[in-house]
Amino acid sequence: MSVAILLSARRRPRLALLLLTLLLIAASLVHLGLGARWIAPQTVLQALLEYDPRNFEQRIIIDLRLVRLAAALLTGAALGVAGLLLQTVIRNPLGEPHILGLNAGASLAVVATSALGLSFGAFPAGRPLTAACGAGLLFGGVMALASAVRGGATPLRITLCGVALSGFVSAVTAAILILDEQTLLAMRTWLAGDLAGLNWSTLQTALVPALIGLGVALIIAPRLNVLALGDKVALGLGVNLVQTRLLGLLAIALLCGAAVAVAGPIGFVGLVVPHVVRRLVTEDIRLALPLAAPVGALALVLADIAARTLVAPQELATGAMTALVGAPLFIFIAARFFK
């Protein structure tokens, strides 16, 4: 009986990865077919496998729609891994980059540099790295504020401090945009968390920080498994707690910075994905981290499909759709966790 359970536990991540791959392919075909002109899945497949530049529909797919799909995959994967990593590092099931202020810090950093007229033309990765610095600094402030009171940084205090600082920083960002109309016009759609109007150069500059963040997360994954047992146990087994948490913060900041640089502050993907992976597949961080990427990518592709079809021919911002689903889930998890 125990052998059968063990084999089932080992096979589950593989089956989950296979199922996720099939679902991602299907969702991607639907996503590429959506637009002012519906294009059938067989035409989408032909465009991807045997591209003919003389075919008008195939040119629409490759030249206009493929970049939006790639942005959804990259942003969703980054937010999914960042959310799982964040919840593991601080041991808080409500940990999410949007709720704890990382997205707000990243947005403020990008908006402030734009308002000051700083250009990253000579350094293409400047925008995602600036966003990563903003995210890391604000989350450091959240942890410092939560740890300053007696009793330390409990999950409730971290959540409340994150919401408070996120609101404050969002107000500062709004003030900058009100005072600088040019920046507001340039970033209005981006601040709503949208995947429209992107280009390949933006994705290329964000890809490197995202891959570095994922690499750091995979390196520290075995230590995070031990850290989940408690600080005393982890210390007894030789885990450097400060180094592990700092590396975790670095990975989270890079992933959030890459996601915000591409699509703006999209919330609640990092909340939903970790709970789905842990409940349906595994709680082993070494296996959960690689699975969080395709789950996050699938979640954001489906959210973007819904945003483009619910009020067609108009489109909702993708961030609005993730909030419509994620906010009730946050309330449900919070009610169960704090009761």
TATAPE-V705108 format. One record per backbone hydrogen bond with DSSP energy under -1.0 kcal/mol. NH is the residue of the N-H (numbers start at 1). CO is the residue of the C=O. Records with the same first field share a line. If there is no record, write none. Layout:
# TATAPE-V705108
NH: CO + CO
This chain:
# TATAPE-V705108
5: 1
6: 2
7: 3
8: 4
9: 5
10: 6
11: 7
12: 8
15: 11
16: 12
17: 13
18: 14
19: 15
20: 16
21: 17
22: 18
23: 19
24: 20
25: 21
26: 22
27: 23
28: 24
29: 25
30: 26
31: 27
32: 28
33: 29
34: 30
39: 33
44: 40
45: 41
46: 42
47: 43
48: 44
49: 45
50: 46
55: 52
59: 55
60: 56
61: 57
62: 58
63: 59
64: 60
65: 60
66: 61
69: 65
70: 66
71: 67
72: 68
73: 69
74: 70
75: 71
76: 72
77: 73
78: 74
79: 75
80: 76
81: 77
82: 78
83: 79
84: 80
85: 81
86: 82
87: 83
88: 84
89: 85
90: 86
92: 87
95: 92
100: 96
102: 97
103: 97
105: 101
106: 102
107: 103
108: 104
109: 105
110: 106
111: 107
112: 108
113: 109
114: 110
115: 111
116: 112
117: 114
118: 113
126: 123
129: 125
130: 126
131: 127
132: 128
133: 129
134: 130
135: 131
136: 132
137: 133
138: 134
139: 135
140: 136
141: 137
142: 138
143: 139
144: 140
145: 141
146: 142
147: 143
152: 149
154: 152
158: 154
159: 155
160: 156
161: 157
162: 158
163: 159
164: 160
165: 161
166: 162
167: 163
168: 164
169: 165
170: 166
171: 167
172: 168
173: 169
174: 170
175: 171
176: 172
177: 173
178: 174
179: 175
180: 176
184: 180
185: 181
186: 182
187: 183
191: 187
193: 190
203: 199
204: 200
205: 201
206: 202
207: 203
210: 206
211: 207
212: 208
213: 209
214: 210
215: 211
216: 212
217: 213
218: 214
219: 215
220: 216
224: 220
225: 221
226: 222
227: 223
228: 224
229: 226
230: 227
234: 230
235: 231
236: 232
237: 233
238: 235
239: 234
241: 239
244: 240
245: 241
246: 242
247: 243
248: 244
249: 245
250: 246
251: 247
252: 248
253: 249
254: 250
255: 251
256: 252
257: 253
258: 254
259: 255
260: 256
261: 257
262: 258
263: 259
264: 260
266: 264
272: 268
273: 269
276: 272
277: 273
278: 274
279: 275
280: 276
281: 277
282: 277
288: 284
289: 285
291: 287
292: 288
295: 291
296: 292
297: 293
298: 294
299: 295
300: 296
301: 297
302: 298
303: 299
304: 300
305: 301
306: 302
307: 303
308: 304
310: 306
312: 309
314: 311
316: 307
319: 193
321: 317
322: 318
323: 319
324: 320
325: 321
326: 322
327: 323
329: 325
330: 326
331: 327
332: 328
333: 329
334: 330
335: 331
336: 332
337: 333
338: 334
